[in-house]
Amino acid sequence: MTVRFSILEKGRALVSMEEEPSQLKRAIIDASAGAISGAISRTVTSPLDVIKIRFQVQLEPTSSWTLLRRDLATPSKYTGMIQATKDIFREEGLQGFWRGNVPALLMYMPYTAIQFTVLHMLKTFASGSSKTGNHINLSPYLSYMSGALAGCAATLGSYPFDLLRTILASQGEPKVYPNMRTAFIDILRTRGFPGLYAGLPPTLVEIMPYAGLQFGTYDTFKRWTLAWNHRHYSNTTEEDSLSGFQAFLCGLAAGTCAKLVCHPLDVVKKRFQIEGLQRHPRYGARVEHRAYRNMFDATQRILQTEGWAGLYKGIVPSTIKAAPAAAVTFVAYELTSDWLEYILT
């Protein structure tokens, strides 16, 4: 993928000669581009997300090697990515890999829309310019802080859909909830309105370093790549912009770094989200209602009963999913944002 954003770069150059977009127009561009990029990324990576969630909510060991060492009587439902993929396909069909995708889309689209809108507002405030090209010169500290705050704002605005996505993706067959509506009503009936925000504290604790690392490292890799282009290209268009492939690699690296650091917090969050969920016994032990007092207690209990490996359940599909998801999101956002800015200004 060596084709550069030539048309969009020309459009960006024309826009830069004119006045900057108004705040309202800029917000529309960021929200629309964010929603579109989130929808594309989520749909493409849904199968890996389903596998990751099945591992994270499984209390039994997730590898045959760990199972042998601990000599447990209860067999594990999923013991590896290939085995899990085969089991899900055999028991639930191809649609099983997109289970919970509707609430996931309802979460990801507003999530990425809010995230990129708030991110651009924060970077505009920090840099004193609404031009995206000027944001690359922000210090790494400000890039990380902007990403962390944007992630928090997006999480608060879309969290109930994240909860519903997790429950629908983890229930397996036979289904406990046939659709999102029944899951929503049952959560309100059994847990009340606060039940829609179960697991929010560990989510916020997770999302701040995760979003900060993702956006901060992406900006850092972009700066490094632009510096490399400047040294190796004499053509102005080449040295001042990233190729599609370069943007993809920057997003890939950023997603990998963020996921490897923050995965244990994601496991803890998932356990809170599925507390009390009824599942078929073949999926193993369930997380009882109010099994954990708080985030610290949940981490301690997972360490005591499942070891350090318990905090890294699903790390392989999670990283494999997070890296391309971040790459697709960043590339789709930049392409869509440039196109919308060219059209609307």
Order of alpha helices (4+ residues) and beta strands (2+ residues): alpha-alpha-alpha-alpha-alpha-alpha-alpha-alpha-alpha-alpha-alpha-alpha-alpha
